[in-house]
Amino acid sequence: MDLPFETDEGGGGEEGGGTLASTVLVVDDEPVVRDVCARLLAREPDLVVSLAEDAEEALVLLRSQRFDVLITDKNLPGLGGVELIAEARALQPALEAVMITGYSSSESVIAAFAAGASDYILKPFEDLRLVRAKVRAALERRSERVRGRELARRVAREAAELLYAGGQASDEARAQLEAQLRAYEQASKVAPGGQVAVVGSPEALRTLLEEGLEAVALPPDSPALLGAAVVVLETGAPHWWEIAERLQSASPDVVLLAGPHADLADLLDAITLRLELVGFGTSSPQSLPERVRMLLMRRSLQRAQAGLAAALAVFRESLKQG
């Protein structure tokens, strides 16, 4: 039986990482920056640091071993840091990426987040403790995702083992568990569904509809926002921050579409609220459909996992009674 999540997202490196240490790849064409990062992070006993001076050298390493965190300068010779992050995330989806930039313009921050970065560091480094703290935060974000996948694996394995050994369980409990296990497996293979609400961006709505997603335009004060699976907000929408904050305690995932005129304050607010950020100096939301599909898939898997866990509980109780 094929179980969901039984994949190595390490991108062709050592299976399971091969070490208890966390691995960090630092990419910068300035030797002094590489040296500072290497010396700083090497003081951490649980970190293994690799260095590269350009994106091409980094990609060779990324294709041969797993990394937990990528730290890259935005301006590299040849392939730039934004493109490197996108390539690295394609090779290793679980990778956390942090961008080094010499100035915190709206465009540079949008570029980093749109490519898949989760944070950025200003250069020159004014406080080296901040660099270490951001690496630790990136590792914690990665650990949260890994823990979720490991839980999913354990649930799926336990379901399969119980089915194999559960001859004394009731037919009803067995049938329910089998059905939920099939649903759980199917959830990782089929296109997820769910309504996407768009506030303030006709172009985003049009793009999502053209990609076959169930999208609808809603006003910012609509109660229907709370019932959507994903809400897309544009930085140009009035009071988008208040809307996002209100939705934080509700069920929808929130995506912020950063338009060409988004300022740094908008982006820092997005980071504070831990929103999904899409955009790169243009109003064309080309990467939006893929980000929305990812969120819908995550929700679908979470629902399927909850259903399977409930069926497992019923099955265990049936075994005890049998």
C-alpha positions in Angstrom: 0.0 0.0 0.0 1.4 3.4 -1.0 1.3 5.8 2.0 1.1 9.5 1.6 4.1 11.6 2.5 6.5 8.7 2.0 8.9 10.9 0.1 12.3 12.3 0.8 12.1 16.0 0.4 15.8 16.3 1.0 16.4 16.5 -2.7 18.8 13.6 -3.3 21.1 13.9 -0.3 21.5 11.6 2.6 18.3 9.9 3.5 16.8 11.5 6.5 19.6 14.0 6.6 22.2 11.4 7.9 23.0 13.5 10.9 21.3 15.1 13.9 23.0 18.4 13.2 21.1 21.0 11.2 22.7 22.1 7.9 23.0 25.6 6.7 24.2 26.8 3.2 25.5 30.4 3.0 25.9 31.9 -0.5 27.6 35.2 -1.0 30.2 36.5 -3.4 31.9 38.6 -0.7 34.5 36.5 1.1 34.1 38.6 4.3 30.4 37.9 4.5 31.0 34.1 4.0 33.7 34.2 6.7 31.5 36.1 9.2 28.6 33.7 8.7 30.9 30.7 8.9 32.6 31.8 12.1 29.3 32.9 13.7 27.3 29.8 12.9 30.2 27.4 13.5 30.0 28.4 17.2 26.7 26.6 17.4 27.5 22.9 18.1 24.4 21.6 16.3 25.0 23.4 13.0 27.0 22.3 10.0 27.8 25.2 7.7 28.6 25.0 4.0 29.7 27.9 1.9 29.3 28.9 -1.8 30.4 32.0 -3.6 27.7 32.0 -6.3 24.4 30.3 -7.2 26.0 27.8 -9.6 28.2 26.4 -6.9 25.3 26.4 -4.5 23.1 24.4 -6.9 25.8 21.7 -7.2 25.6 21.3 -3.4 21.8 21.5 -3.3 21.6 18.6 -5.8 23.9 16.4 -3.8 22.9 16.9 -0.2 20.1 18.1 2.1 20.1 21.5 3.7 17.8 22.8 6.3 18.4 26.6 5.7 19.7 28.5 2.7 21.1 32.0 3.4 21.8 33.8 0.1 22.7 37.3 -1.0 20.2 38.9 -3.3 22.9 40.2 -5.7 25.1 37.4 -6.9 27.2 37.2 -10.1 25.3 35.2 -12.7 22.1 33.7 -11.3 20.8 36.0 -8.7 19.6 35.2 -5.1 15.9 35.4 -6.0 16.3 32.9 -8.7 18.5 30.7 -6.5 15.9 30.5 -3.8 13.3 29.5 -6.4 15.6 26.8 -7.8 16.5 25.6 -4.3 12.9 25.3 -3.1 12.1 23.3 -6.3 14.9 20.9 -5.4 14.2 20.8 -1.7 10.6 21.9 -0.8 11.2 21.7 2.9 14.1 24.1 2.7 13.9 27.4 4.6 15.4 30.4 2.8 16.7 33.7 4.2 17.6 36.6 1.8 20.6 38.9 2.5 20.0 42.3 1.0 21.9 45.6 1.2 18.7 47.6 1.3 15.2 46.8 2.5 13.2 48.2 -0.5 9.7 47.0 -1.0 10.7 45.3 -4.3 13.6 43.4 -2.8 11.5 42.1 0.1 8.6 41.2 -2.2 11.1 39.4 -4.5 12.5 37.4 -1.7 9.1 36.3 -0.3 7.7 35.6 -3.7 10.6 33.3 -4.5 10.0 31.3 -1.3 12.1 33.1 1.3 10.7 33.3 4.8 12.8 36.1 6.2 15.6 38.6 5.2 18.7 40.1 6.8 20.0 43.5 6.1 23.7 43.9 5.1 26.0 45.1 6.7 25.1 43.0 9.8 24.7 45.5 12.6 24.1 42.8 15.2 25.4 39.4 14.6 23.0 38.0 17.2 20.2 38.8 14.9 21.7 36.6 12.2 21.9 33.7 14.6 18.4 34.3 15.8 17.0 34.4 12.3 18.7 31.1 11.5 17.2 29.6 14.7 13.7 30.9 13.7 14.1 29.4 10.3 15.0 26.0 11.7 12.0 26.1 14.0 9.7 26.8 11.1 11.1 23.9 9.3 10.8 21.6 12.3 7.1 22.4 12.6 6.5 21.3 9.0 8.6 18.2 9.5 6.7 17.3 12.7 3.5 17.6 10.8 4.7 15.2 8.1 6.0 12.7 10.6 2.7 12.7 12.4 1.0 12.0 9.1 3.3 9.1 8.4 2.7 7.6 11.8 -1.0 7.8 11.4 -1.0 6.2 8.0 1.3 3.4 9.1 -0.8 2.7 12.2 -3.9 2.6 10.1 -2.4 0.1 7.8 -1.0 -2.1 10.7 -4.4 -2.0 12.5 -6.2 -3.1 9.4 -3.8 -6.0 8.9 -4.2 -7.2 12.5 -7.7 -6.1 13.2 -9.7 -9.3 12.6 -11.7 -9.0 15.8 -12.8 -5.4 15.1 -16.4 -4.9 14.1 -17.2 -4.8 10.4 -18.5 -1.3 10.8 -15.3 0.0 12.4 -13.1 -1.8 9.9 -15.1 -0.4 7.0 -14.9 3.1 8.4 -11.1 2.8 8.9 -10.6 1.5 5.4 -12.7 4.3 3.9 -10.8 7.0 5.8 -7.5 5.5 4.9 -8.4 5.5 1.2 -9.6 9.1 1.6 -6.3 10.0 3.3 -4.3 8.5 0.5 -6.4 10.1 -2.2 -6.1 13.5 -0.6 -2.4 13.7 -1.5 -3.1 12.7 -5.1 -6.1 14.7 -6.3 -6.6 18.4 -7.0 -7.9 20.0 -3.8 -11.1 22.0 -3.8 -12.4 24.9 -1.7 -13.7 28.5 -2.3 -11.1 31.3 -2.7 -12.4 34.8 -1.8 -10.6 37.7 -3.5 -10.7 41.2 -1.9 -9.5 44.2 -4.0 -7.9 42.6 -7.1 -10.0 42.0 -10.2 -6.9 40.7 -12.0 -6.2 38.1 -9.3 -9.8 37.0 -9.5 -9.5 36.6 -13.3 -6.2 34.7 -13.0 -7.6 32.2 -10.5 -10.7 31.6 -12.5 -8.7 31.0 -15.6 -6.7 28.4 -13.7 -9.9 26.6 -12.9 -10.0 27.5 -9.2 -13.3 28.3 -7.4 -12.9 32.0 -6.8 -15.3 34.8 -6.0 -14.9 38.5 -5.4 -16.1 39.7 -2.0 -16.2 43.1 -0.3 -13.9 43.5 2.7 -16.8 43.5 5.2 -18.5 40.4 3.9 -19.3 37.7 6.5 -18.7 35.2 3.7 -15.0 35.8 4.1 -15.0 33.7 7.2 -16.4 30.7 5.3 -13.8 30.8 2.5 -10.9 28.3 2.4 -8.4 30.9 1.3 -8.8 34.7 1.2 -6.6 36.8 -1.2 -6.0 40.4 -0.2 -4.2 43.0 -2.2 -2.0 45.6 -0.5 -4.0 48.3 -2.4 -7.3 47.2 -0.7 -8.4 49.7 2.0 -7.7 48.5 5.5 -6.3 45.2 4.3 -4.3 44.8 7.6 -7.5 45.0 9.7 -9.1 42.4 7.5 -6.1 40.1 7.8 -6.0 40.5 11.5 -9.7 39.7 11.8 -9.2 36.5 9.8 -6.3 35.3 11.9 -8.6 33.9 14.5 -10.9 32.4 11.9 -10.5 29.4 9.6 -9.3 30.8 6.2 -5.7 30.9 5.1 -4.8 34.5 4.0 -2.6 35.3 1.0 -1.4 38.9 0.6 -0.9 40.0 -3.0 1.8 42.7 -2.9 1.2 45.1 -5.8 3.8 47.4 -7.4 3.2 50.2 -5.0 3.4 48.2 -1.8 5.6 49.9 0.8 7.9 48.3 3.3 5.5 48.9 6.1 2.9 46.7 4.3 5.5 43.9 4.0 6.6 44.1 7.6 2.9 43.9 8.6 2.6 40.8 6.5 5.6 39.2 8.2 4.1 40.1 11.6 0.8 38.4 10.7 2.6 35.5 9.2 0.7 35.8 5.9 1.5 34.1 2.6 3.1 36.8 0.4 2.9 36.8 -3.4 4.1 39.4 -5.8 7.2 40.9 -7.4 6.9 44.5 -8.4 4.0 44.0 -10.7 0.3 43.7 -10.4 0.3 40.5 -12.4 -0.3 37.7 -9.9 1.4 34.9 -11.9 2.5 32.9 -8.9 -0.8 33.2 -7.1 -2.6 30.1 -8.4 0.2 27.8 -7.3 0.4 29.3 -3.9 -3.4 29.0 -3.5 -3.3 25.3 -4.6 -0.7 24.6 -2.0 -2.8 26.0 0.7 -5.9 24.2 -0.5 -3.9 20.9 -0.6 -2.7 21.5 3.0 -6.2 22.0 4.2 -7.4 18.9 2.4 -4.7 16.8 4.0 -5.5 18.2 7.4 -9.1 17.3 7.0 -8.3 13.8 5.8 -5.8 13.3 8.6 -8.4 14.3 11.2 -10.9 11.9 9.7 -8.4 9.1 9.8 -7.4 9.8 13.4 -11.1 9.6 14.4 -11.6 6.3 12.5 -8.4 4.9 14.2 -9.9 5.8 17.7 -13.1 3.9 16.8 -11.2 1.0 15.5 -9.0 0.7 18.6 -12.1 0.8 20.8 -13.7 -1.9 18.7 -10.7 -4.1 19.1 -10.9 -3.7 22.9 -14.5 -4.7 22.9 -13.9 -7.6 20.7 
